[in-house]
């Protein structure tokens, strides 16, 4: 006869499955911000009343949470939705 898997092993597999599902959900619904300009831009991301500030480097792309408001300094604003792709080009934000 075979022994059933130990409880810790079963818990680890379940935790790994939950983490994988969460990561897959995040990847499927996230928005992206791409900076095609040669200068960095500061941006604010406001989600559920909390605002974070960051900078996107030149010629890079970042993944952002959807259902948030994005404000790129000097380029524009957008209300992010699932799978939205936003681009900064020639000093303007387009989504």
N, C-alpha and C positions, 0 to 999 in steps of 0.2 A: 504494500500500500504506500501511497505517497503522503507526505506531510503537507498540510496547508501552509501557505506562505506566512511568515511571521507578521505580527501586527505592525511593527515598525516598517517593514518592507512594503506592506500594503499601503500604509499611510504615505510613504515617500512617493510611491507610484501615483497615488491620488493627487498629492500636492503637485507633482510634476505635470499631471494632466491639466489641473486647474491653471497653473502658471502658463502652460502652453496655450490653452484656450484663451486666456486673458491677453496674452501677447498677440495672438492671431486676431482677436477682436480689435485691439488697439491699432494694429497695422491696417486692417480693413477699413477703418472709419476715420483715420487721422487725416488731417489736412497737411499740405506741404507749403513751405515758403522757400522760393529759390531767388537768390540774388545774382542777377546777371551783370550787375555793374562792377566797376573796379574799385569801389569804396564800400566800407562797412556801413550798416544802418542800425540804429537803435530801434527796438520795437517793444511794445507793451502787449501783453496777452491777458485779457480780463475774462475770467471764468468763474461763474457762481459767486461773484462779489470779491474774489481775490485777484489781484493784479500782480503779474511778474514782469520784470524788465530784463531784456537781454539784448545782445548784439549779434547780427548775422554778418559773417565775414564776406568779403568779395568772392564771387564765383563759387558759392556753396549753396547747399540745400539743407533745410531743417524740417523735421517732422513736428507738427503742432497738434494740440488737441482740437477737435472740432467742437462745435457748439460754444465757441468763445468769440470775443471781439478782438480783432487784431488792429493795432495802430502802429504804423511804421512812420517814424519821424521824418517829415519832409516828403513822404511818398504817398500817403493815403491811409484809409481805413477799410476794413471789411468785416462782415459777420461770417465766421467760418462755419461751414456745414461739412458733413461727411464727404470724404474723398475730394475736397476742394483743392485745387492747385493754384497757388498765388505766385506771381512773379514780379520782382522789382527789376525794371529795365528803364534806362534813361531817366532815372529819378522818379518814376511813377509806379505805383502798385496796381496790378491788374489781377483779378481772380475770376 
